[in-house]
Amino acid sequence: MPSMKVVIDEARCKGCALCTLACPKKLIRMSEKLNRQGFLPAVFPEACNQDCTSCALCAQMCPDVAITVQKEEKGGAQ
């Protein structure tokens, strides 16, 4: 099974936090730094990749389409 990775476009995120509620493992958190739009965006720490189930509920819940779940190629590159 290929390794998957959650990618959050922090510039598109408006900080609604719906993804944090949708994540069954509670791996997504809200940033402490404002993005360019003045919102506290969602962040997915890279260290959490191994704990992520790749269910993509976070991406499905995001009203701003700021989250994708992508196949991670060997070596960590996209």
KOLKOLSE-164453 format. One line per field, with one value per residue: chain; x, y, z of N, C-alpha, C in turn. Coordinates in Angstrom, 1 decimal. Example, Ala and Ser with C-alpha at 12.3 -4.5 7.8 and 13.67 -1.06 7.14 Angstrom:
KOLKOLSE-164453
chaine <- (A  A)
n_X <- (13.2  12.8)
n_Y <- (-5.7  -2.2)
n_Z <- (7.8  7.1)
ca_X <- (12.3  13.7)
ca_Y <- (-4.5  -1.1)
ca_Z <- (7.8  7.1)
c_X <- (13.2  12.9)
c_Y <- (-3.3  0.0)
c_Z <- (7.8  7.9)
//
This chain:
KOLKOLSE-164453
chaine <- (A  A  A  A  A  A  A  A  A  A  A  A  A  A  A  A  A  A  A  A  A  A  A  A  A  A  A  A  A  A  A  A  A  A  A  A  A  A  A  A  A  A  A  A  A  A  A  A  A  A  A  A  A  A  A  A  A  A  A  A  A  A  A  A  A  A  A  A  A  A  A  A  A  A  A  A  A  A)
n_X <- (0.8  0.6  2.3  0.6  0.0  -1.1  -1.8  -2.0  -3.1  -2.1  -2.5  -5.0  -6.7  -9.2  -9.4  -11.6  -11.7  -13.1  -11.9  -10.3  -12.1  -13.2  -11.1  -10.3  -8.2  -7.4  -5.2  -4.8  -4.2  -4.7  -2.9  -0.6  0.2  -0.7  -2.1  -1.6  -4.1  -5.0  -6.0  -6.0  -4.6  -5.2  -3.0  -0.9  1.2  4.2  5.3  3.2  2.4  2.8  0.8  -1.5  -4.6  -5.2  -7.8  -9.1  -11.2  -10.8  -10.2  -12.6  -14.3  -13.5  -14.4  -13.1  -11.6  -8.9  -7.4  -5.6  -5.2  -2.4  -0.5  2.5  5.7  8.5  11.3  10.2  9.4  7.0)
n_Y <- (-1.2  2.2  4.9  7.6  11.2  14.0  17.2  20.5  23.5  26.3  28.9  29.0  28.2  29.1  28.8  27.4  25.1  22.7  20.4  19.6  18.5  16.5  14.6  11.4  10.6  12.8  14.4  16.8  20.2  23.6  26.4  28.6  30.8  33.5  33.3  34.7  35.9  36.6  34.6  31.8  29.1  25.6  23.0  20.2  18.3  16.9  14.8  13.3  11.7  8.9  8.1  8.7  7.7  8.0  8.5  10.6  12.2  14.7  16.3  16.0  17.4  20.0  23.2  25.0  23.7  23.2  21.1  18.2  14.7  13.0  10.7  9.6  9.6  7.4  8.3  10.6  12.7  14.4)
n_Z <- (0.0  -0.9  0.6  2.1  2.3  4.1  2.8  3.5  2.2  3.4  2.8  1.6  3.6  5.9  8.6  9.8  11.3  10.9  9.9  12.0  13.7  12.1  11.7  12.6  14.2  15.4  14.5  13.1  13.7  14.8  13.6  15.3  14.1  12.0  8.7  5.3  4.9  7.3  9.0  11.3  10.2  9.5  10.4  9.6  11.2  9.9  11.2  12.0  9.9  9.8  11.6  10.5  8.9  6.3  5.5  4.5  5.4  6.5  4.2  2.8  4.4  4.3  3.5  2.0  0.2  0.8  1.6  0.7  0.1  -0.6  -2.6  -1.4  -2.6  -2.8  -0.7  0.2  -1.5  -3.6)
ca_X <- (0.0  1.5  2.2  -0.2  0.3  -2.0  -1.2  -2.9  -2.7  -2.4  -2.9  -6.4  -7.4  -9.8  -9.4  -12.9  -11.4  -13.9  -11.0  -9.8  -13.3  -13.4  -10.0  -10.6  -7.0  -7.1  -3.8  -4.7  -4.3  -4.7  -1.6  -0.5  0.6  -1.7  -1.7  -1.7  -5.4  -5.3  -6.6  -5.1  -4.9  -5.0  -1.7  -0.7  2.6  4.8  5.6  2.0  2.1  2.7  -0.4  -2.7  -5.2  -5.5  -9.3  -9.5  -12.3  -10.4  -10.3  -14.0  -15.0  -13.0  -15.2  -12.2  -10.8  -7.5  -6.7  -5.6  -4.4  -1.7  0.4  3.9  6.6  9.7  12.2  9.4  9.1  5.6)
ca_Y <- (0.0  3.4  5.9  8.8  12.3  15.1  18.4  21.6  24.8  27.2  30.2  28.9  27.9  30.2  28.5  27.0  24.0  21.5  19.3  19.0  17.7  15.3  13.7  10.4  10.4  14.2  14.8  18.2  21.2  25.0  27.1  29.7  32.0  33.9  33.3  36.0  36.4  36.9  33.5  30.8  27.9  24.2  22.4  18.8  18.0  15.9  13.6  12.5  10.9  7.5  7.8  9.0  6.5  8.4  8.3  11.8  12.9  16.1  16.9  16.0  18.3  21.3  24.0  25.8  22.8  23.5  19.9  17.0  13.5  12.7  9.6  10.0  8.7  7.0  9.4  11.8  13.7  14.3)
ca_Z <- (0.0  -1.0  1.7  1.8  3.1  4.1  2.4  3.7  1.6  4.5  2.2  1.3  4.8  6.6  10.0  10.4  12.2  10.7  9.6  13.3  14.2  11.2  11.8  13.7  15.1  16.0  14.1  12.6  14.7  14.3  13.7  16.2  13.3  11.0  7.3  4.6  4.9  8.7  9.7  11.9  9.4  10.0  10.0  9.8  11.4  9.1  12.1  12.1  8.7  10.1  12.4  9.6  8.3  4.9  5.3  3.7  6.0  6.6  2.9  2.4  5.3  4.1  2.6  1.1  -0.7  1.1  2.0  -0.2  0.6  -1.8  -2.6  -1.1  -3.3  -2.0  -0.5  0.7  -2.6  -4.1)
c_X <- (0.9  1.3  1.5  0.2  -0.7  -1.3  -2.3  -2.3  -3.1  -2.9  -4.4  -7.3  -7.9  -10.0  -10.7  -12.8  -12.3  -13.0  -10.5  -10.9  -13.4  -12.3  -10.2  -9.4  -6.6  -5.6  -3.7  -5.0  -4.4  -3.4  -1.7  -0.1  -0.5  -1.2  -1.8  -3.0  -5.8  -6.0  -5.6  -5.4  -4.6  -3.6  -1.7  0.8  3.1  5.0  4.4  1.6  1.9  1.4  -1.6  -3.2  -5.5  -6.9  -9.8  -10.7  -12.0  -10.6  -11.8  -14.8  -14.6  -13.8  -14.4  -11.4  -9.3  -6.7  -6.8  -4.8  -3.8  -0.8  1.8  4.8  7.8  10.7  11.5  9.0  7.6  5.7)
c_Y <- (1.2  4.3  7.1  9.9  13.4  16.4  19.5  22.9  25.9  28.6  30.2  28.7  29.1  29.9  28.1  25.9  22.8  20.3  18.7  18.2  16.4  14.2  12.7  10.2  11.7  14.6  16.2  19.1  22.6  25.6  28.2  31.0  32.3  33.7  34.6  36.7  36.8  35.8  32.6  29.5  26.6  23.8  20.9  18.5  16.8  14.6  12.8  11.6  9.5  7.1  8.0  7.8  6.8  8.3  9.5  12.5  14.4  16.9  17.0  17.1  19.8  22.1  24.9  25.0  23.1  22.3  18.8  15.9  13.0  11.4  10.1  9.1  8.4  8.2  10.7  12.8  13.4  13.9)
c_Z <- (0.0  0.3  1.3  2.8  3.0  3.8  2.6  3.1  2.6  4.0  1.9  2.5  5.5  8.1  10.6  11.4  12.0  10.5  11.0  13.9  13.4  11.4  13.0  14.7  15.7  15.7  13.6  13.7  14.1  14.6  14.7  15.4  12.2  9.6  6.6  4.7  6.3  9.5  10.3  11.1  10.1  9.6  10.4  9.9  10.6  9.9  12.3  10.9  9.0  10.9  11.6  8.9  6.8  4.6  4.5  4.2  6.1  5.3  2.4  3.2  5.0  3.1  1.6  0.2  -0.5  1.5  1.0  0.5  -0.6  -1.5  -2.3  -1.7  -2.4  -1.9  0.0  -0.3  -3.1  -5.6)
//
